[in-house]
């Protein structure tokens, strides 16, 4: 799909209310749908756009807040807020105010009664919750397009019939938890809808690329993939914003990345085939311009057999770490990272992507443990390689600078914090726009932490 302590629940509670809205769509200025000879449907620009310019925005056709984020974000607008009020019925959904509660009721009512009925056993998957909301919304009279379907109807999104096992389980969960509230299509159509969500759903992320929720944006889903993208999709609450990260000239196709671009070509394409059922043939995949640096070896004269065996071991270590995160303690995970870095470091360079991956995981574990000094030490090892290996104006780079700036400030290293924060702001002004709420928060922090007369951003 196109990624701690909880605050106490507030005492204020809302009463159940009703209401729903529907909007008519229109064409998108400067953007046109076309048929690509190699990729099928796509979008291209009919005028030029400069770096940082907004191509278009799109509200979600349907969205869900991740269950783990409830109490921290409003279930309706997905804005982060310290004091949220609960739904007076289920006590689980949280809202900024009555307006947000009313706005969400048309979608939340599907879950509200079921949450009460199932109690702690309530547990549909996130994609199942999203599919339920799509099914409910599709009851809108035919011919009425939502504001997220200006150029593509939700029912016309791409789907694939492969890998049905997970979708069968999700469909079973949907029947279990929503049987009293939804009219279900036949099994084939339902599995097809899960496939559409899997191929076209977007993970809504915050400024540090942490998972907030999931949504479907039909118009945005028309954008094809490239490992050398010219636009990026970021989020302002529930809204998806498509911005240029390169200058885009009239007639060019609009291209974004569906995956993390840090990894080498073969692994990127493995991930694309597994999740989206195609192989990328973009200029970056053909040239492999960063391949040598991504797979850089430290040990001169190491045999190809030794290098390949170490790379296989690195990939296995990463897979094992993902599994072990569920069962091992933070101390055990950190020990696992340190042991792996020592083993891999004998052959692979510090800039090798697999060494970087493990350093990143170690940084996260240290933050969780509260060892901020160690987290900074691991994070600083990532800065130069990330800037070299990711495309220009990458949110992965800005997120790293932002994480480090917060660590520096927590350690009372104001100068380093200000420097990292300015770097993050410089990138995010391109990817998110200068008036984004995240940028306003960051500028406010910069003014509070910069020495007098030194508050200018890059």
C-alpha positions as CSV (number, residue, x, y, z in Angstrom):
1,X,0.0,0.0,0.0
2,X,1.1,3.3,-1.6
3,X,4.0,3.9,7.5
4,X,5.0,4.9,24.0
5,X,2.9,6.5,26.2
6,X,-0.7,7.3,25.5
7,X,-2.4,10.4,26.8
8,X,-5.3,10.0,29.2
9,X,-8.7,10.3,27.5
10,X,-10.4,13.6,28.2
11,X,-13.5,13.7,30.3
12,X,-15.6,15.5,27.7
13,X,-17.7,13.2,25.5
14,X,-19.9,13.7,22.5
15,X,-23.4,12.6,21.8
16,X,-24.3,10.7,18.6
17,X,-25.3,12.9,15.7
18,X,-25.8,12.3,12.0
19,X,-25.1,13.9,8.6
20,X,-23.2,13.3,5.4
21,X,-21.9,15.3,2.4
22,X,-21.3,14.7,-1.3
23,X,-19.5,17.0,-3.7
24,X,-19.5,17.2,-7.5
25,X,-16.2,16.9,-9.3
26,X,-14.5,19.0,-12.0
27,X,-11.4,18.9,-14.2
28,X,-8.0,19.5,-12.7
29,X,-6.4,22.7,-14.0
30,X,-3.0,22.0,-15.7
31,X,-3.4,18.2,-15.4
32,X,-4.7,15.7,-17.9
33,X,-5.3,12.0,-18.0
34,X,-3.7,10.1,-20.9
35,X,-2.8,6.6,-22.0
36,X,0.9,5.8,-21.7
37,X,2.1,3.2,-24.3
38,X,4.2,1.5,-21.7
39,X,2.3,2.0,-18.4
40,X,-1.4,2.3,-19.3
41,X,-3.3,5.1,-17.7
42,X,-1.4,8.1,-16.3
43,X,-1.3,11.8,-15.7
44,X,0.7,14.5,-17.5
45,X,0.9,18.2,-17.2
46,X,-0.5,20.6,-19.8
47,X,1.6,23.5,-18.4
48,X,4.9,23.8,-16.7
49,X,5.3,23.5,-12.9
50,X,8.3,24.7,-10.9
51,X,10.0,22.9,-8.0
52,X,7.8,23.1,-4.9
53,X,4.7,24.1,-6.9
54,X,1.4,22.4,-6.1
55,X,0.1,20.5,-9.0
56,X,-3.2,19.6,-7.3
57,X,-4.8,18.6,-4.0
58,X,-7.3,15.8,-3.5
59,X,-9.5,14.9,-0.5
60,X,-9.9,11.2,0.3
61,X,-12.7,9.2,-1.1
62,X,-12.5,7.3,2.3
63,X,-9.9,7.2,5.1
64,X,-9.3,5.6,8.4
65,X,-7.1,6.6,11.3
66,X,-4.8,3.9,12.5
67,X,-6.2,2.3,15.7
68,X,-2.8,2.8,17.4
69,X,-3.1,6.5,16.9
70,X,-6.5,7.0,18.4
71,X,-6.4,9.6,21.2
72,X,-3.5,11.5,19.5
73,X,-5.2,12.4,16.2
74,X,-8.7,13.4,15.3
75,X,-10.5,10.5,13.6
76,X,-12.1,12.9,11.1
77,X,-9.5,15.5,10.1
78,X,-6.4,13.6,11.3
79,X,-5.0,16.7,12.9
80,X,-2.7,16.1,15.9
81,X,-4.0,17.6,19.1
82,X,-3.3,17.2,22.8
83,X,-6.8,17.5,24.0
84,X,-9.4,15.5,22.1
85,X,-13.0,14.6,23.0
86,X,-14.4,11.0,22.8
87,X,-17.4,9.7,21.0
88,X,-20.0,9.4,23.7
89,X,-21.2,6.0,22.5
90,X,-18.1,3.9,21.7
91,X,-15.6,5.9,23.8
92,X,-12.9,5.0,21.2
93,X,-13.1,7.6,18.4
94,X,-11.7,11.0,19.2
95,X,-12.4,14.4,17.7
96,X,-11.2,18.0,17.8
97,X,-14.7,19.3,18.3
98,X,-18.4,18.7,17.6
99,X,-17.9,19.8,14.0
100,X,-15.4,17.0,13.4
101,X,-17.6,14.5,15.2
102,X,-20.6,15.4,13.0
103,X,-18.4,15.3,9.9
104,X,-17.2,11.8,10.7
105,X,-20.5,10.3,11.8
106,X,-21.5,9.0,8.3
107,X,-18.4,6.9,8.3
108,X,-17.9,6.2,12.0
109,X,-21.4,4.8,12.5
110,X,-20.3,1.6,10.7
111,X,-17.8,1.0,13.5
112,X,-19.4,2.6,16.5
113,X,-22.1,0.0,17.4
114,X,-19.8,-2.9,16.4
115,X,-17.1,-1.7,18.8
116,X,-19.6,-1.8,21.6
117,X,-20.9,-5.2,20.5
118,X,-17.5,-6.8,20.2
119,X,-15.6,-5.0,22.9
120,X,-12.0,-6.0,23.1
121,X,-12.6,-8.6,20.4
122,X,-13.1,-5.8,17.8
123,X,-10.2,-6.2,15.4
124,X,-10.8,-5.8,11.7
125,X,-7.6,-5.0,9.7
126,X,-7.0,-1.4,8.7
127,X,-7.6,-2.2,5.0
128,X,-10.8,-4.0,6.1
129,X,-12.0,-0.8,7.9
130,X,-11.2,1.2,4.8
131,X,-13.0,-1.2,2.4
132,X,-16.1,-1.0,4.7
133,X,-16.2,2.7,4.4
134,X,-15.8,2.5,0.6
135,X,-18.7,0.0,0.4
136,X,-20.9,2.3,2.5
137,X,-20.0,5.4,0.5
138,X,-20.6,3.7,-2.9
139,X,-24.3,3.6,-2.0
140,X,-24.3,7.3,-3.2
141,X,-26.6,7.6,-6.2
142,X,-24.9,6.8,-9.5
143,X,-23.8,9.8,-11.5
144,X,-22.7,11.8,-8.4
145,X,-18.9,12.0,-8.3
146,X,-17.1,12.9,-5.1
147,X,-14.4,15.7,-5.1
148,X,-11.8,12.9,-5.1
149,X,-13.1,11.5,-8.4
150,X,-12.6,14.4,-10.8
151,X,-10.8,12.3,-13.4
152,X,-11.2,8.7,-12.1
153,X,-14.0,6.9,-10.4
154,X,-13.1,4.8,-7.4
155,X,-14.6,1.7,-9.1
156,X,-12.3,2.2,-12.1
157,X,-9.0,2.0,-10.0
158,X,-6.5,-0.7,-11.1
159,X,-6.7,-4.0,-9.4
160,X,-4.8,-7.4,-9.6
161,X,-6.1,-10.8,-8.8
162,X,-2.8,-12.1,-7.6
163,X,-1.9,-13.0,-3.9
164,X,-5.5,-13.6,-2.7
165,X,-4.8,-15.2,0.6
166,X,-4.5,-12.1,2.7
167,X,-7.5,-10.6,1.0
168,X,-9.6,-13.7,1.7
169,X,-8.8,-13.3,5.4
170,X,-9.6,-9.5,5.3
171,X,-12.9,-10.3,3.6
172,X,-13.8,-12.8,6.3
173,X,-13.0,-10.2,8.9
174,X,-15.2,-7.8,7.1
175,X,-18.2,-10.2,7.2
176,X,-17.6,-10.9,10.9
177,X,-17.4,-7.3,12.1
178,X,-19.8,-5.6,9.7
179,X,-22.4,-8.2,8.9
180,X,-25.2,-6.2,10.5
181,X,-24.3,-2.9,9.0
182,X,-23.3,-3.5,5.3
183,X,-24.7,-5.1,2.2
184,X,-21.9,-7.1,0.8
185,X,-21.2,-7.7,-2.9
186,X,-20.4,-11.2,-4.1
187,X,-17.1,-12.7,-3.1
188,X,-15.3,-12.0,-6.4
189,X,-16.3,-8.3,-6.3
190,X,-15.3,-8.0,-2.6
191,X,-11.9,-9.5,-3.2
192,X,-11.5,-7.2,-6.2
193,X,-12.2,-4.2,-4.0
194,X,-9.6,-5.3,-1.5
195,X,-7.2,-5.7,-4.4
196,X,-8.0,-2.1,-5.5
197,X,-7.3,-0.8,-2.0
198,X,-4.0,-2.8,-1.9
199,X,-2.8,-1.4,-5.2
200,X,-4.1,2.1,-4.8
201,X,-4.3,2.9,-1.1
202,X,-2.0,5.5,0.4
203,X,-0.4,5.4,3.8
204,X,-0.9,8.8,5.4
205,X,2.3,9.8,7.2
206,X,3.4,12.6,9.5
207,X,6.4,14.8,9.2
208,X,8.7,12.0,10.4
209,X,7.1,9.5,8.0
210,X,5.3,7.7,10.8
211,X,2.1,5.9,9.9
212,X,-1.0,7.9,10.8
213,X,-3.7,6.2,8.7
214,X,-4.8,4.9,5.3
215,X,-6.9,6.4,2.5
216,X,-7.9,6.1,-1.1
217,X,-7.5,9.0,-3.5
218,X,-8.8,7.9,-6.9
219,X,-7.3,10.9,-8.9
220,X,-3.9,10.6,-7.2
221,X,-3.9,6.8,-7.8
222,X,-3.6,7.6,-11.6
223,X,0.0,8.8,-11.0
224,X,2.5,6.2,-12.3
225,X,5.7,5.1,-10.5
226,X,9.3,6.1,-11.2
227,X,12.5,5.6,-9.2
228,X,13.4,9.1,-10.4
229,X,10.1,10.9,-9.6
230,X,9.2,14.5,-10.5
231,X,6.5,14.8,-7.9
232,X,5.8,13.8,-4.3
233,X,2.5,13.1,-2.5
234,X,2.4,14.5,1.1
235,X,-0.5,15.0,3.4
236,X,-2.2,17.9,5.2
237,X,-4.6,16.3,7.5
238,X,-6.6,13.9,5.3
239,X,-5.9,15.9,2.1
240,X,-3.3,14.6,-0.4
241,X,-1.1,17.3,-2.0
242,X,0.9,16.6,-5.1
243,X,3.9,18.8,-5.5
244,X,6.8,19.1,-7.9
245,X,10.2,18.0,-6.6
246,X,11.7,18.8,-10.0
247,X,10.8,21.3,-12.7
248,X,8.1,19.7,-14.8
249,X,7.6,20.9,-18.4
250,X,4.3,20.9,-20.4
251,X,3.6,17.4,-21.8
252,X,5.7,15.5,-19.3
253,X,4.2,12.6,-17.4
254,X,3.6,13.1,-13.6
255,X,5.6,10.4,-11.8
256,X,6.0,9.6,-8.1
257,X,7.6,6.7,-6.2
258,X,5.5,3.9,-4.7
259,X,8.4,2.6,-2.6
260,X,11.5,3.5,-0.5
261,X,14.1,4.5,-3.0
262,X,17.1,3.8,-0.8
263,X,17.6,0.2,-2.0
264,X,19.4,-1.2,-5.1
265,X,17.6,-1.7,-8.3
266,X,16.9,-5.5,-8.0
267,X,15.4,-5.1,-4.5
268,X,13.3,-2.1,-5.6
269,X,11.9,-4.1,-8.4
270,X,11.3,-7.1,-6.2
271,X,9.2,-4.9,-3.9
272,X,7.3,-3.4,-6.9
273,X,6.5,-6.9,-8.3
274,X,5.4,-8.1,-4.9
275,X,3.1,-5.2,-4.1
276,X,2.2,-3.7,-7.5
277,X,2.8,-6.5,-10.1
278,X,5.1,-4.6,-12.4
279,X,8.9,-4.1,-13.0
280,X,10.2,-0.5,-13.3
281,X,12.2,0.4,-16.4
282,X,12.8,4.1,-15.6
283,X,16.1,5.8,-16.4
284,X,17.4,5.2,-12.9
285,X,16.7,1.5,-13.1
286,X,18.4,1.3,-16.5
287,X,21.5,3.3,-15.5
288,X,22.0,2.1,-11.9
289,X,23.8,5.4,-11.4
290,X,23.9,5.0,-7.6
291,X,24.2,1.2,-7.5
292,X,27.9,1.1,-6.8
293,X,27.6,3.5,-3.8
294,X,24.5,1.7,-2.5
295,X,26.4,-1.6,-2.4
296,X,29.8,-0.2,-1.5
297,X,32.3,-2.6,-0.1
298,X,34.8,-1.7,2.6
299,X,37.2,-4.6,2.3
300,X,39.5,-4.2,-0.7
301,X,40.2,-7.4,-2.5
302,X,37.2,-9.2,-1.0
303,X,36.1,-12.0,-3.3
304,X,32.7,-11.8,-5.0
305,X,31.7,-14.9,-3.1
306,X,32.5,-13.2,0.3
307,X,30.6,-10.0,-0.8
308,X,27.6,-11.8,-2.0
309,X,27.5,-14.0,1.1
310,X,27.7,-10.9,3.3
311,X,24.9,-9.2,1.3
312,X,22.7,-12.3,1.7
313,X,23.4,-12.2,5.5
314,X,22.5,-8.5,5.6
315,X,19.1,-9.1,4.0
316,X,18.4,-12.0,6.3
317,X,19.3,-9.9,9.3
318,X,16.9,-7.2,8.2
319,X,14.1,-9.8,7.8
320,X,14.9,-11.4,11.2
321,X,14.8,-7.9,12.8
322,X,11.3,-7.2,11.5
323,X,10.1,-10.5,12.9
324,X,12.0,-10.2,16.2
325,X,10.6,-6.7,16.9
326,X,7.4,-8.4,17.9
327,X,9.0,-10.7,20.5
328,X,12.3,-9.3,21.7
329,X,13.0,-6.6,24.2
330,X,14.6,-3.3,23.1
331,X,17.9,-4.3,24.7
332,X,17.9,-7.6,22.8
333,X,17.1,-5.7,19.5
334,X,19.9,-3.2,20.1
335,X,22.3,-6.0,20.8
336,X,21.2,-7.7,17.6
337,X,21.9,-4.4,15.6
338,X,25.3,-3.9,17.2
339,X,26.3,-7.5,16.5
340,X,25.1,-7.2,12.9
341,X,26.9,-3.9,12.3
342,X,30.2,-5.4,13.6
343,X,29.8,-8.5,11.3
344,X,28.7,-6.5,8.2
345,X,31.2,-3.7,8.8
346,X,34.1,-6.1,8.2
347,X,33.1,-6.3,4.5
348,X,30.5,-3.5,3.7
349,X,31.1,0.2,3.8
350,X,29.3,2.6,6.1
351,X,27.3,3.9,3.2
352,X,26.1,0.5,2.1
353,X,22.3,0.6,2.2
354,X,22.1,-2.5,4.5
355,X,24.4,-1.0,7.0
356,X,22.4,2.2,6.8
357,X,19.2,0.3,7.4
358,X,20.5,-1.4,10.6
359,X,21.9,1.9,11.9
360,X,18.4,3.4,11.3
361,X,16.8,0.6,13.3
362,X,19.4,1.0,16.1
363,X,18.6,4.8,16.2
364,X,14.9,4.0,16.7
365,X,15.6,1.5,19.5
366,X,17.8,4.0,21.3
367,X,15.1,6.7,21.1
368,X,12.6,4.2,22.5
369,X,15.0,3.4,25.4
370,X,15.6,7.1,26.1
371,X,19.3,6.9,25.2
372,X,19.3,10.0,23.1
373,X,23.0,10.4,22.9
374,X,23.3,6.9,21.3
375,X,20.4,7.7,19.0
376,X,22.3,10.8,17.8
377,X,25.4,8.8,17.2
378,X,23.6,6.3,15.0
379,X,21.6,9.1,13.3
380,X,24.6,11.2,12.3
381,X,26.0,8.2,10.5
382,X,23.0,8.4,8.1
383,X,23.1,12.0,7.1
384,X,25.7,12.1,4.4
385,X,24.7,8.8,2.7
386,X,21.0,9.6,2.8
387,X,21.7,12.9,1.1
388,X,23.7,11.1,-1.6
389,X,21.4,8.1,-2.2
390,X,17.9,9.6,-2.0
391,X,16.7,12.0,-4.8
392,X,16.7,15.7,-4.2
393,X,14.0,17.0,-1.9
394,X,13.4,13.6,-0.4
395,X,11.1,13.4,2.7
396,X,13.3,10.6,4.0
397,X,16.1,13.1,4.3
398,X,14.0,15.9,5.9
399,X,12.5,13.4,8.3
400,X,16.0,12.4,9.5
401,X,17.1,16.0,10.0
402,X,13.9,16.6,11.9
403,X,14.4,13.6,14.2
404,X,18.0,14.7,14.8
405,X,17.0,18.3,15.5
406,X,14.5,17.1,18.2
407,X,17.2,14.9,19.7
408,X,19.7,17.8,19.8
409,X,17.2,20.1,21.5
410,X,16.4,17.4,24.0
411,X,20.1,17.2,24.8
412,X,20.4,21.0,25.0
413,X,22.6,21.2,21.9
414,X,20.8,24.2,20.5
415,X,23.2,25.1,17.7
416,X,23.1,21.6,16.2
417,X,19.4,21.5,16.7
418,X,18.9,24.8,14.9
419,X,21.1,23.7,12.0
420,X,19.3,20.3,11.5
421,X,15.9,22.0,11.8
422,X,16.8,24.5,9.1
423,X,17.8,21.6,6.8
424,X,14.5,19.9,7.4
425,X,12.6,23.1,6.8
426,X,14.5,23.7,3.5
427,X,13.3,20.4,2.1
428,X,9.8,20.4,3.5
429,X,9.1,23.9,2.1
430,X,9.4,22.1,-1.3
431,X,7.6,18.8,-0.4
432,X,4.9,20.2,1.9
433,X,4.5,23.9,0.9
434,X,5.5,26.9,3.0
435,X,2.1,27.3,4.6
436,X,1.7,23.7,5.8
437,X,0.9,23.3,9.5
438,X,4.0,21.3,10.1
439,X,6.1,24.1,8.7
440,X,4.3,26.7,10.9
441,X,5.2,24.5,13.9
442,X,8.8,24.2,12.8
443,X,9.2,28.0,12.2
444,X,7.8,28.7,15.6
445,X,10.2,26.3,17.1
446,X,13.1,27.9,15.1
447,X,12.1,31.3,16.4
448,X,12.1,30.0,20.0
449,X,15.5,28.3,19.8
450,X,17.6,30.5,17.5
451,X,19.8,33.2,19.0
452,X,18.5,36.8,18.5
453,X,19.0,38.1,15.0
454,X,19.6,34.5,13.6
455,X,16.1,33.2,12.8
456,X,16.4,33.2,9.0
457,X,15.7,29.9,7.3
458,X,17.8,28.7,4.3
